[in-house]
Amino acid sequence: MTMAEAKNRFTPAELRKLRSFKDPYGIQRFLDDTPYHLEDTAWSPRFVLREETSHCLEGAIFAAAALRANGFPPLIWDLEAEHDTDHVLAIYRIDGHWGAIAKSNYAGCRYREPVYRSLRELAMSYFNLYFNLRRERTLRTYSRPVNLARFDHLEWMTTERPIWFIVDYLFEIPHTKLLRPGVEKRLHRIDERLFEAECTGKSHKSAKSP
């Protein structure tokens, strides 16, 4: 399937909306302007565009589709953590430098300008801000880029069905360690000021939520 054929699975109106973002920062602005939801879902980009809400995984996959509509490869990237949840991002490259687009419930785990010379540099830009509720710094590994064009036959951009097959694939691929042996034991917990700053605007489940 060619890129043009894959794009045409969106309606003309949907493509106009995706192309209106124009660049990676425009895509990030859309994600920032829409609420974060806490449900255990795996919506396609079409579903996210319609509902105008997403979580980390859905936001990254939506951003990859929007990148594709604006001339970039649809790349996502997985950050793995210890005693914490993973973080999935869309990544892009300009003039040989990596940047990232992300939906996150924490302030600092979102957009990155394309200034990072390697994926390791990009991953380390998240290290100090990646923590669990015990205030432990938890980021440990990063994956290689995943081009979502490999899932075009499953209609990942427009299907009404859950796209858990992308998650399954992220679990299967190798990840690169960020820390040398012994370094973890020397890590300190983050302080309360950083914790409060990163939780600015955080979404919480209501008492009625399951």
C-alpha positions as a Markdown table, in Angstrom:
| # | Residue | x | y | z |
|---|---|---|---|---|
| 1 | Met | 0.0 | 0.0 | 0.0 |
| 2 | Thr | 1.4 | 3.4 | -0.9 |
| 3 | Met | 1.3 | 6.4 | 1.5 |
| 4 | Ala | -1.3 | 8.1 | -0.8 |
| 5 | Glu | -3.5 | 5.0 | -0.6 |
| 6 | Ala | -3.2 | 4.9 | 3.2 |
| 7 | Lys | -3.9 | 8.6 | 3.6 |
| 8 | Asn | -7.1 | 8.2 | 1.5 |
| 9 | Arg | -8.6 | 5.9 | 4.1 |
| 10 | Phe | -9.5 | 9.2 | 5.9 |
| 11 | Thr | -12.4 | 11.3 | 4.5 |
| 12 | Pro | -11.5 | 14.5 | 2.8 |
| 13 | Ala | -12.7 | 16.5 | 5.8 |
| 14 | Glu | -10.6 | 14.4 | 8.2 |
| 15 | Leu | -7.5 | 14.9 | 6.0 |
| 16 | Arg | -8.1 | 18.6 | 5.9 |
| 17 | Lys | -8.2 | 18.7 | 9.7 |
| 18 | Leu | -5.0 | 16.7 | 10.0 |
| 19 | Arg | -3.2 | 18.8 | 7.4 |
| 20 | Ser | -4.4 | 22.0 | 9.1 |
| 21 | Phe | -1.9 | 21.3 | 12.0 |
| 22 | Lys | 0.9 | 21.9 | 9.4 |
| 23 | Asp | 3.8 | 20.8 | 11.5 |
| 24 | Pro | 4.7 | 18.8 | 14.6 |
| 25 | Tyr | 4.1 | 21.7 | 17.0 |
| 26 | Gly | 0.6 | 22.2 | 15.5 |
| 27 | Ile | -0.1 | 18.5 | 16.2 |
| 28 | Gln | 1.1 | 19.0 | 19.8 |
| 29 | Arg | -1.1 | 22.0 | 20.2 |
| 30 | Phe | -4.2 | 19.9 | 19.3 |
| 31 | Leu | -3.3 | 17.3 | 21.8 |
| 32 | Asp | -2.7 | 19.9 | 24.5 |
| 33 | Asp | -6.0 | 21.6 | 23.8 |
| 34 | Thr | -8.0 | 18.3 | 24.1 |
| 35 | Pro | -8.6 | 16.6 | 27.5 |
| 36 | Tyr | -6.7 | 13.6 | 28.8 |
| 37 | His | -8.9 | 10.6 | 29.4 |
| 38 | Leu | -8.2 | 7.7 | 31.8 |
| 39 | Glu | -10.1 | 4.9 | 30.3 |
| 40 | Asp | -8.5 | 1.6 | 29.2 |
| 41 | Thr | -9.1 | 2.1 | 25.5 |
| 42 | Ala | -7.1 | 1.8 | 22.3 |
| 43 | Trp | -8.7 | 4.2 | 19.8 |
| 44 | Ser | -7.6 | 4.7 | 16.3 |
| 45 | Pro | -6.7 | 8.2 | 15.1 |
| 46 | Arg | -10.1 | 8.6 | 13.4 |
| 47 | Phe | -11.8 | 7.9 | 16.8 |
| 48 | Val | -9.5 | 10.4 | 18.5 |
| 49 | Leu | -10.2 | 13.0 | 15.9 |
| 50 | Arg | -13.9 | 12.5 | 16.4 |
| 51 | Glu | -14.0 | 12.3 | 20.2 |
| 52 | Glu | -11.3 | 15.0 | 20.7 |
| 53 | Thr | -9.8 | 13.2 | 23.7 |
| 54 | Ser | -7.1 | 10.7 | 24.2 |
| 55 | His | -4.5 | 9.2 | 26.5 |
| 56 | Cys | -0.8 | 8.6 | 26.1 |
| 57 | Leu | -1.0 | 5.7 | 23.7 |
| 58 | Glu | -3.8 | 7.1 | 21.6 |
| 59 | Gly | -2.3 | 10.5 | 21.5 |
| 60 | Ala | 1.0 | 9.1 | 20.1 |
| 61 | Ile | -0.7 | 7.0 | 17.5 |
| 62 | Phe | -2.9 | 9.9 | 16.5 |
| 63 | Ala | 0.2 | 12.2 | 16.2 |
| 64 | Ala | 1.9 | 9.6 | 14.0 |
| 65 | Ala | -1.1 | 9.7 | 11.6 |
| 66 | Ala | -1.1 | 13.5 | 11.6 |
| 67 | Leu | 2.6 | 13.5 | 10.9 |
| 68 | Arg | 2.0 | 11.2 | 8.0 |
| 69 | Ala | -0.7 | 13.6 | 6.6 |
| 70 | Asn | 1.9 | 16.4 | 6.8 |
| 71 | Gly | 4.7 | 14.6 | 5.0 |
| 72 | Phe | 6.6 | 12.8 | 7.8 |
| 73 | Pro | 6.9 | 9.0 | 8.4 |
| 74 | Pro | 4.3 | 7.8 | 11.0 |
| 75 | Leu | 6.8 | 6.9 | 13.7 |
| 76 | Ile | 6.1 | 6.0 | 17.3 |
| 77 | Trp | 8.6 | 5.2 | 20.1 |
| 78 | Asp | 8.2 | 3.4 | 23.4 |
| 79 | Leu | 9.8 | 4.4 | 26.7 |
| 80 | Glu | 9.8 | 1.6 | 29.3 |
| 81 | Ala | 9.8 | 2.2 | 33.0 |
| 82 | Glu | 10.4 | 0.1 | 36.2 |
| 83 | His | 7.5 | 0.1 | 38.8 |
| 84 | Asp | 5.7 | 2.5 | 36.5 |
| 85 | Thr | 3.8 | 2.6 | 33.2 |
| 86 | Asp | 5.4 | 2.9 | 29.8 |
| 87 | His | 5.1 | 6.1 | 27.7 |
| 88 | Val | 4.5 | 6.0 | 24.0 |
| 89 | Leu | 5.4 | 9.0 | 21.8 |
| 90 | Ala | 5.3 | 10.0 | 18.2 |
| 91 | Ile | 8.8 | 11.0 | 17.0 |
| 92 | Tyr | 10.0 | 13.0 | 14.0 |
| 93 | Arg | 13.3 | 14.1 | 12.5 |
| 94 | Ile | 14.3 | 17.4 | 11.0 |
| 95 | Asp | 17.8 | 18.1 | 9.7 |
| 96 | Gly | 19.1 | 15.0 | 11.4 |
| 97 | His | 17.7 | 15.9 | 14.8 |
| 98 | Trp | 15.0 | 14.1 | 16.7 |
| 99 | Gly | 11.9 | 15.6 | 18.3 |
| 100 | Ala | 8.8 | 14.2 | 19.9 |
| 101 | Ile | 5.0 | 14.7 | 20.2 |
| 102 | Ala | 3.2 | 13.2 | 23.2 |
| 103 | Lys | 0.0 | 13.2 | 25.2 |
| 104 | Ser | 0.7 | 12.9 | 28.9 |
| 105 | Asn | -1.0 | 13.4 | 32.2 |
| 106 | Tyr | 2.3 | 15.0 | 33.5 |
| 107 | Ala | 3.4 | 18.4 | 32.3 |
| 108 | Gly | 7.0 | 17.6 | 31.3 |
| 109 | Cys | 6.5 | 14.3 | 29.4 |
| 110 | Arg | 5.1 | 15.9 | 26.3 |
| 111 | Tyr | 6.6 | 17.8 | 23.3 |
| 112 | Arg | 10.3 | 18.0 | 22.5 |
| 113 | Glu | 11.8 | 20.3 | 19.9 |
| 114 | Pro | 13.9 | 18.6 | 17.2 |
| 115 | Val | 17.3 | 19.3 | 18.7 |
| 116 | Tyr | 18.4 | 15.9 | 19.9 |
| 117 | Arg | 21.2 | 14.2 | 17.9 |
| 118 | Ser | 20.2 | 10.6 | 18.9 |
| 119 | Leu | 17.4 | 8.7 | 20.4 |
| 120 | Arg | 19.4 | 8.2 | 23.6 |
| 121 | Glu | 19.6 | 12.0 | 23.9 |
| 122 | Leu | 15.9 | 12.3 | 23.4 |
| 123 | Ala | 15.2 | 9.6 | 25.9 |
| 124 | Met | 17.4 | 11.2 | 28.5 |
| 125 | Ser | 15.5 | 14.5 | 28.1 |
| 126 | Tyr | 12.6 | 12.7 | 29.8 |
| 127 | Phe | 14.6 | 10.9 | 32.6 |
| 128 | Asn | 14.5 | 13.6 | 35.3 |
| 129 | Leu | 10.7 | 14.1 | 34.8 |
| 130 | Tyr | 9.7 | 10.4 | 34.6 |
| 131 | Phe | 8.7 | 9.2 | 38.1 |
| 132 | Asn | 6.0 | 7.2 | 39.9 |
| 133 | Leu | 3.8 | 8.1 | 42.8 |
| 134 | Arg | 6.5 | 7.1 | 45.2 |
| 135 | Arg | 8.6 | 9.8 | 43.7 |
| 136 | Glu | 11.1 | 7.3 | 42.2 |
| 137 | Arg | 12.8 | 8.0 | 38.9 |
| 138 | Thr | 11.7 | 5.1 | 36.8 |
| 139 | Leu | 12.7 | 5.4 | 33.1 |
| 140 | Arg | 14.9 | 2.5 | 32.1 |
| 141 | Thr | 14.8 | 1.7 | 28.4 |
| 142 | Tyr | 13.8 | 3.0 | 25.0 |
| 143 | Ser | 12.7 | 1.1 | 21.8 |
| 144 | Arg | 13.8 | 1.7 | 18.2 |
| 145 | Pro | 11.4 | 3.8 | 16.1 |
| 146 | Val | 8.3 | 1.9 | 14.9 |
| 147 | Asn | 6.9 | 2.9 | 11.5 |
| 148 | Leu | 3.2 | 2.3 | 11.8 |
| 149 | Ala | 2.9 | 1.8 | 8.0 |
| 150 | Arg | 3.6 | -1.8 | 8.8 |
| 151 | Phe | 0.0 | -2.0 | 10.2 |
| 152 | Asp | -1.7 | -0.4 | 7.1 |
| 153 | His | -3.2 | -3.7 | 6.3 |
| 154 | Leu | -5.0 | -3.6 | 9.7 |
| 155 | Glu | -6.3 | 0.0 | 8.9 |
| 156 | Trp | -4.8 | 1.3 | 12.1 |
| 157 | Met | -5.6 | 5.0 | 11.2 |
| 158 | Thr | -9.3 | 4.6 | 10.7 |
| 159 | Thr | -10.6 | 1.4 | 12.2 |
| 160 | Glu | -13.5 | 1.5 | 14.7 |
| 161 | Arg | -12.0 | -1.5 | 16.4 |
| 162 | Pro | -9.4 | -1.3 | 19.2 |
| 163 | Ile | -5.8 | -1.2 | 18.0 |
| 164 | Trp | -4.2 | -3.3 | 20.8 |
| 165 | Phe | -2.1 | -5.0 | 18.1 |
| 166 | Ile | 0.2 | -2.0 | 18.2 |
| 167 | Val | 0.7 | -2.4 | 21.9 |
| 168 | Asp | 1.4 | -6.1 | 21.5 |
| 169 | Tyr | 4.1 | -5.3 | 19.0 |
| 170 | Leu | 5.7 | -2.7 | 21.3 |
| 171 | Phe | 6.0 | -5.4 | 24.0 |
| 172 | Glu | 7.8 | -7.7 | 21.5 |
| 173 | Ile | 10.5 | -5.5 | 20.1 |
| 174 | Pro | 13.9 | -5.0 | 21.8 |
| 175 | His | 14.6 | -2.0 | 24.0 |
| 176 | Thr | 17.9 | -0.3 | 24.8 |
| 177 | Lys | 19.0 | 0.2 | 28.4 |
| 178 | Leu | 19.6 | 3.8 | 29.5 |
| 179 | Leu | 21.5 | 3.1 | 32.7 |
| 180 | Arg | 24.7 | 1.1 | 33.5 |
| 181 | Pro | 24.6 | -1.6 | 36.2 |
| 182 | Gly | 24.6 | 0.0 | 39.7 |
| 183 | Val | 23.5 | 3.4 | 38.7 |
| 184 | Glu | 19.9 | 2.7 | 39.8 |
| 185 | Lys | 21.0 | 2.3 | 43.4 |
| 186 | Arg | 22.3 | 5.9 | 43.5 |
| 187 | Leu | 19.2 | 7.5 | 42.2 |
| 188 | His | 17.3 | 9.9 | 44.6 |
| 189 | Arg | 13.6 | 10.5 | 44.8 |
| 190 | Ile | 12.2 | 13.7 | 43.3 |
| 191 | Asp | 11.3 | 16.5 | 45.7 |
| 192 | Glu | 7.8 | 17.8 | 46.4 |
| 193 | Arg | 8.2 | 20.9 | 44.4 |
| 194 | Leu | 9.0 | 19.0 | 41.2 |
| 195 | Phe | 6.2 | 16.5 | 41.9 |
| 196 | Glu | 3.7 | 19.3 | 42.3 |
| 197 | Ala | 4.9 | 21.1 | 39.2 |
| 198 | Glu | 4.7 | 18.0 | 37.0 |
| 199 | Cys | 1.2 | 17.3 | 38.3 |
| 200 | Thr | -0.1 | 20.7 | 37.2 |
| 201 | Gly | -3.4 | 20.1 | 35.3 |
| 202 | Lys | -3.4 | 16.4 | 35.9 |
| 203 | Ser | -6.6 | 14.5 | 35.2 |
| 204 | His | -8.0 | 12.3 | 37.9 |
| 205 | Lys | -10.8 | 9.6 | 37.8 |
| 206 | Ser | -14.0 | 10.8 | 39.4 |
| 207 | Ala | -15.5 | 8.9 | 42.3 |
| 208 | Lys | -18.0 | 7.3 | 39.9 |
| 209 | Ser | -15.2 | 6.0 | 37.6 |
| 210 | Pro | -14.6 | 2.2 | 37.7 |
